[in-house]
Amino acid sequence: MQKLTRDQMARRVARDIPEGAYVNLGIGVPTLVANHLDASKDIFLHSENGVLGMGPAPARGEEDDELINAGKQHVTLLTGGAFFHHADSFAMMRGGHLDFCVLGAFQVSAQGDLANWHTGAPDAIPAVGGAMDLAIGAKQVFVMMELLTRQGESKLVEACTYPVTGIGCVNRVYTDVAVFDITPQGVAVREICSDIAFAELGKLVGVRLIDHTGAARQA
Protein backbone atom coordinates (compact mmCIF):
# COMPACT_ATOMS: atom_id res chain seq x y z
CA MET A 1 0.00 0.00 0.00
CA GLN A 2 1.31 3.41 -0.95
CA LYS A 3 1.43 5.98 1.83
CA LEU A 4 2.27 9.66 2.07
CA THR A 5 5.60 10.60 3.58
CA ARG A 6 5.60 12.98 6.52
CA ASP A 7 6.61 15.83 4.22
CA GLN A 8 3.74 15.00 1.87
CA MET A 9 1.35 14.93 4.83
CA ALA A 10 2.64 18.35 5.91
CA ARG A 11 2.14 19.69 2.38
CA ARG A 12 -1.44 18.40 2.42
CA VAL A 13 -2.16 20.15 5.74
CA ALA A 14 -0.58 23.38 4.47
CA ARG A 15 -3.05 23.45 1.55
CA ASP A 16 -5.93 23.86 4.00
CA ILE A 17 -4.48 26.80 5.95
CA PRO A 18 -6.21 29.93 4.63
CA GLU A 19 -4.98 33.46 4.12
CA GLY A 20 -4.78 35.51 7.31
CA ALA A 21 -4.89 32.53 9.70
CA TYR A 22 -3.15 32.46 13.07
CA VAL A 23 -1.80 28.95 13.52
CA ASN A 24 0.06 26.96 16.18
CA LEU A 25 2.09 23.98 14.98
CA GLY A 26 2.55 21.34 17.67
CA ILE A 27 5.83 19.70 18.60
CA GLY A 28 7.10 16.98 16.28
CA VAL A 29 5.75 16.17 12.83
CA PRO A 30 3.34 19.18 12.67
CA THR A 31 6.30 21.58 12.59
CA LEU A 32 6.99 20.37 9.02
CA VAL A 33 3.87 22.26 7.88
CA ALA A 34 5.82 25.53 8.15
CA ASN A 35 8.06 24.44 5.27
CA HIS A 36 5.12 24.01 2.88
CA LEU A 37 2.94 27.08 3.47
CA ASP A 38 2.24 29.23 0.44
CA ALA A 39 4.68 32.15 0.67
CA SER A 40 2.19 34.38 -1.14
CA LYS A 41 -0.28 34.05 1.76
CA ASP A 42 -0.11 36.02 4.99
CA ILE A 43 -0.21 33.21 7.57
CA PHE A 44 0.96 33.88 11.12
CA LEU A 45 2.65 30.98 12.91
CA HIS A 46 2.57 30.97 16.71
CA SER A 47 4.77 29.00 19.10
CA GLU A 48 3.84 28.51 22.73
CA ASN A 49 7.31 29.54 23.96
CA GLY A 50 6.45 33.10 22.88
CA VAL A 51 6.94 33.64 19.16
CA LEU A 52 4.53 34.95 16.52
CA GLY A 53 5.47 35.25 12.86
CA MET A 54 7.72 32.23 12.41
CA GLY A 55 8.92 31.23 8.97
CA PRO A 56 10.26 27.92 7.65
CA ALA A 57 13.29 26.09 9.01
CA PRO A 58 16.58 27.91 8.34
CA ALA A 59 19.09 26.73 5.77
CA ARG A 60 21.96 24.63 7.09
CA GLY A 61 24.56 26.87 8.66
CA GLU A 62 22.14 29.76 9.17
CA GLU A 63 20.64 28.53 12.45
CA ASP A 64 20.25 31.02 15.30
CA ASP A 65 20.31 29.36 18.72
CA GLU A 66 18.25 32.23 20.11
CA LEU A 67 15.43 31.54 17.64
CA ILE A 68 13.66 28.26 18.34
CA ASN A 69 10.13 26.89 18.55
CA ALA A 70 8.54 25.05 21.48
CA GLY A 71 10.19 21.81 20.36
CA LYS A 72 13.63 23.48 20.52
CA GLN A 73 13.97 23.34 16.73
CA HIS A 74 15.61 26.22 14.89
CA VAL A 75 13.14 28.45 13.02
CA THR A 76 13.24 31.70 11.10
CA LEU A 77 11.34 34.91 11.83
CA LEU A 78 9.39 36.70 9.13
CA THR A 79 9.30 40.48 8.81
CA GLY A 80 7.05 41.81 11.56
CA GLY A 81 7.52 38.76 13.77
CA ALA A 82 7.47 39.23 17.54
CA PHE A 83 8.67 37.71 20.81
CA PHE A 84 6.73 37.88 24.08
CA HIS A 85 6.37 36.35 27.53
CA HIS A 86 5.37 32.72 27.92
CA ALA A 87 2.33 33.78 29.94
CA ASP A 88 1.15 36.04 27.12
CA SER A 89 1.57 33.17 24.69
CA PHE A 90 -0.68 30.92 26.78
CA ALA A 91 -3.21 33.75 27.10
CA MET A 92 -3.41 33.78 23.30
CA MET A 93 -3.92 30.02 23.25
CA ARG A 94 -6.53 29.92 26.01
CA GLY A 95 -8.31 33.07 24.90
CA GLY A 96 -9.45 31.76 21.52
CA HIS A 97 -7.06 33.91 19.50
CA LEU A 98 -5.70 31.06 17.35
CA ASP A 99 -7.64 30.02 14.26
CA PHE A 100 -5.97 26.62 13.93
CA CYS A 101 -3.62 24.33 15.77
CA VAL A 102 -1.99 21.27 14.20
CA LEU A 103 -1.18 18.55 16.73
CA GLY A 104 0.23 15.06 16.68
CA ALA A 105 -1.71 12.24 18.33
CA PHE A 106 -1.51 8.72 19.71
CA GLN A 107 -5.27 8.30 19.18
CA VAL A 108 -8.31 10.21 17.95
CA SER A 109 -11.79 8.87 18.67
CA ALA A 110 -14.77 8.89 16.34
CA GLN A 111 -16.24 11.64 18.58
CA GLY A 112 -13.16 13.84 18.16
CA ASP A 113 -11.53 13.08 21.50
CA LEU A 114 -7.76 13.58 21.42
CA ALA A 115 -5.10 11.53 23.20
CA ASN A 116 -1.61 12.84 22.57
CA TRP A 117 0.27 13.33 25.83
CA HIS A 118 0.70 9.92 27.45
CA THR A 119 0.36 6.29 26.38
CA GLY A 120 -0.17 5.13 29.94
CA ALA A 121 2.81 2.79 29.69
CA PRO A 122 4.71 2.51 33.00
CA ASP A 123 8.02 3.54 31.41
CA ALA A 124 6.56 6.40 29.34
CA ILE A 125 7.37 10.00 30.21
CA PRO A 126 4.17 12.09 30.08
CA ALA A 127 4.62 15.43 28.33
CA VAL A 128 1.42 17.41 27.97
CA GLY A 129 3.07 20.80 27.37
CA GLY A 130 0.48 23.20 25.97
CA ALA A 131 -1.57 20.53 24.19
CA MET A 132 -4.58 20.81 26.50
CA ASP A 133 -4.61 24.59 26.18
CA LEU A 134 -4.43 24.36 22.39
CA ALA A 135 -7.05 21.62 22.16
CA ILE A 136 -9.67 23.73 23.93
CA GLY A 137 -8.48 27.18 22.85
CA ALA A 138 -7.94 26.95 19.10
CA LYS A 139 -10.99 27.54 16.90
CA GLN A 140 -10.16 24.46 14.83
CA VAL A 141 -7.98 21.51 15.77
CA PHE A 142 -6.20 19.56 13.03
CA VAL A 143 -4.40 16.32 13.85
CA MET A 144 -1.51 15.02 11.78
CA MET A 145 -0.47 11.40 12.34
CA GLU A 146 0.23 8.06 10.72
CA LEU A 147 -3.02 6.07 10.49
CA LEU A 148 -1.56 2.87 11.93
CA THR A 149 0.79 2.10 14.80
CA ARG A 150 3.93 0.01 14.25
CA GLN A 151 1.83 -2.97 15.31
CA GLY A 152 -0.69 -2.23 12.55
CA GLU A 153 -3.43 -0.97 14.87
CA SER A 154 -5.55 2.03 13.88
CA LYS A 155 -4.96 5.31 15.72
CA LEU A 156 -8.45 6.38 14.68
CA VAL A 157 -10.64 4.52 17.17
CA GLU A 158 -14.17 4.28 18.51
CA ALA A 159 -12.99 5.40 21.95
CA CYS A 160 -9.56 6.44 23.20
CA THR A 161 -7.80 3.94 25.43
CA TYR A 162 -4.98 6.36 26.28
CA PRO A 163 -5.35 9.31 28.69
CA VAL A 164 -7.41 11.99 26.92
CA THR A 165 -6.02 15.45 26.21
CA GLY A 166 -9.29 17.04 25.11
CA ILE A 167 -12.88 15.86 24.62
CA GLY A 168 -14.62 16.39 21.28
CA CYS A 169 -12.02 18.91 20.15
CA VAL A 170 -10.67 17.47 16.87
CA ASN A 171 -12.12 18.78 13.59
CA ARG A 172 -9.95 17.06 10.98
CA VAL A 173 -7.38 14.24 10.90
CA TYR A 174 -4.62 14.10 8.29
CA THR A 175 -2.94 10.72 7.91
CA ASP A 176 -0.56 9.02 5.51
CA VAL A 177 -3.51 7.11 4.02
CA ALA A 178 -6.53 9.45 4.12
CA VAL A 179 -7.95 12.72 5.42
CA PHE A 180 -10.93 12.47 7.78
CA ASP A 181 -13.42 15.03 9.08
CA ILE A 182 -14.96 14.50 12.51
CA THR A 183 -18.63 15.43 12.10
CA PRO A 184 -21.79 15.13 14.25
CA GLN A 185 -22.83 12.28 11.94
CA GLY A 186 -19.54 10.41 12.32
CA VAL A 187 -16.12 10.13 10.71
CA ALA A 188 -16.25 11.36 7.10
CA VAL A 189 -13.59 10.45 4.57
CA ARG A 190 -12.63 13.72 2.94
CA GLU A 191 -9.89 12.31 0.72
CA ILE A 192 -8.08 9.00 0.21
CA CYS A 193 -4.37 9.64 -0.30
CA SER A 194 -3.39 6.04 -0.97
CA ASP A 195 -4.06 3.38 -3.59
CA ILE A 196 -6.80 1.62 -1.62
CA ALA A 197 -10.56 1.57 -1.99
CA PHE A 198 -13.04 2.97 0.53
CA ALA A 199 -13.99 -0.53 1.73
CA GLU A 200 -10.35 -1.43 2.38
CA LEU A 201 -9.87 1.81 4.28
CA GLY A 202 -12.82 0.93 6.50
CA LYS A 203 -11.23 -2.42 7.36
CA LEU A 204 -7.99 -0.68 8.30
CA VAL A 205 -9.68 1.89 10.50
CA GLY A 206 -12.27 -0.29 12.16
CA VAL A 207 -14.79 2.54 12.73
CA ARG A 208 -17.91 3.41 10.78
CA LEU A 209 -17.04 5.78 7.94
CA ILE A 210 -19.08 8.20 5.84
CA ASP A 211 -18.05 8.67 2.22
CA HIS A 212 -17.26 12.05 0.69
CA THR A 213 -20.79 12.47 -0.67
CA GLY A 214 -22.17 12.39 2.86
CA ALA A 215 -24.03 9.09 2.38
CA ALA A 216 -23.31 6.85 5.34
CA ARG A 217 -22.31 3.29 4.69
CA GLN A 218 -20.65 0.57 6.67
CA ALA A 219 -17.08 -0.02 5.42
N, C-alpha and C positions, 0 to 999 in steps of 0.2 A: 504493500500500500504506500502510495506517495504521500508525503507529509510536508507541510511548510517548515522551513528553517525558522529559527528564532528571529532572524533579521526579516524574513518574509512576513512573519506574524506582526512584527513591529510596523512594517510598511503598511500592512492591512489596517492596523489600528489608526495609524497616522492619517489615512484617507478619510476617516470619519470625524476628525477633529476640525470643527468649523472656524472660519475667520472670527477673530476677536475673542476666542475662548481663553479662559484662565484655567490652567491644567496642572495637576500634580501627578508626577510619574513616580510610582512606588519603587522601592529598592529592588534591585535584581533585574530580571528580564525587561520589565516595563521601561527602564531607562533607555533602552534601545530606540524607543519611539522618537526621541529627540533627534536622532540622526536621519529621520525620514520625513519630517514635517516639511510641508511646502514652504519654501523660503519666501514666496510671494505673499503669503498670508501673515497677518499680524496675530500670532498666537503667543500667549504669555505663560511660560513654564515656571511653576512654583516648586520650591523645595522646602521641606519642613524645618531644615536647619537655618532658614532665614534668607532665602534668595528668591527674587522674582525677576524674570527676564533672562533665563538661562538659554544658551544656544546648544549646538551639538557638541560632541566630545572634541577636544582639541587634537590637532595633528601631533604625531609623535615628536617629542622634543620641545613642544610648545606648552607643556603642562605647567600650571601655576598651582603650587601646593596650598595657596591661600584661597583657591577657588574650587570648591568641591560641592557635591550634592549630599543628601542625607546618607547615601550609601558609601560615602568617602571616595567616590569616583571623581576624577578631574572633569570639569565642565568648562564651557566658555560663557561669557556674559555678553548679551546683545546690547546695542546702544540703548540707553535709557534704563538698563537693568539696575536693580537696587538690592542692598543688604539691609537687614533689620533684625531686631531681637527675636530670639526663639519664641518668647511668649507672644509676640505680635504675630508670628507665623502661625501659631496654633489658634490664635483668635481668628485669623482668616479662615482656617480650616473648619473650626467649630461654628463660625458665624454664617456659613452658607455663602461665602464669597468665591468659592471655586466652582466652575461650571462642570468640570470633569475631574475624576481621578482614575488612574490606571493602576491596578494592583495585581500582584501575583496571588495565587491561591493553592491550597492543598485540596480543597473541595468547594464546590458551589452546589447548593441544593436546588431542586426544581422550583422552590418558592423564593429563590434569590438570597438565601442565607449564605454568608461567607465564612469560611474557615481558612485563615491564612497565617496564624501566629504560633501555633503549637500543634504537633501531631499527637501529643499525649504520651509519647514513648518515654520510658523512664530515663533514658540517657539523652533526650532531646533538650536543647536550651531554648526556652520560650523567648520570643523577641517580638513583642507587639508593636513597639515604636509608636508611630502616629496612625497606625492602620484603623483603629477604632474611631478615632476622630475624623479621619477621611471618609470612612464608610458611612457615617451618619451625617457628615457635614457637606460633602460634595453633592451638587445637584444631580449628577449622574455618575454611577460607578461602573467602570468597565473592568473586566477581569481578563488577564492575558496569561494563558497556561497551556501546557501540553494536555491533550484530552485524556491520555492514559498514564498511569503510573508505570514504573519500571517492571512491575509485576503484571501489567496488562489490565489493571482495574480502572474503571472510569472515575475521573475526578468530578464529573457531573453526576450527581446522585439524587435519590429521592429525599434523603435526609442526611445532614452532616453527621458523621461519627466522630469528628475531631472537635475540639473546643471552638465555639462559634465566636467570630469577631464582630459580626453585625447581622441582625435579623432582617430579611426581606429588603436588603439594600442594593443588590446587584441588578443592573439593567441589561447588560450585554456581556457575553463571554466569547472571547476570541481564542481559538485553539489552533493547533497545527493541522486539524482535520476539517473543522467547520466553525462557523460563527453562529451563535445562538442568542436569541432575545428571550429574556425572562418576562413573561406577560401574565396578566391575571388569568388567562385561559390555559397557561402552561408554558413549556419550553418550545419556542418556535425556531425552526432552522432558517436562519436568514440567508446563509450561503454555505455550500459545501466546497471546501478548498482542496479536496483530495479526489482520487479516482474511484470513489466508491458510490454506490447507490444509496438512496434514502433508507431503504430497508436494512441494508448492511450497517449504516450509521446507527440506526435504532438498536441493533443487536450489540454494537460496541458500547453504547451509552447506557442502555438498560433502563431508561426512563421514557415515559410517553412523550412523543414528539409531535409537533404541529408543523405541517409543511409550509413553504413560503407563501402559498396562496391563502393561508389561514384556515384551510379545511383540516380538521383534526383527524388523525388516523393512527392506529396502533402500529408502530414499527417493530 
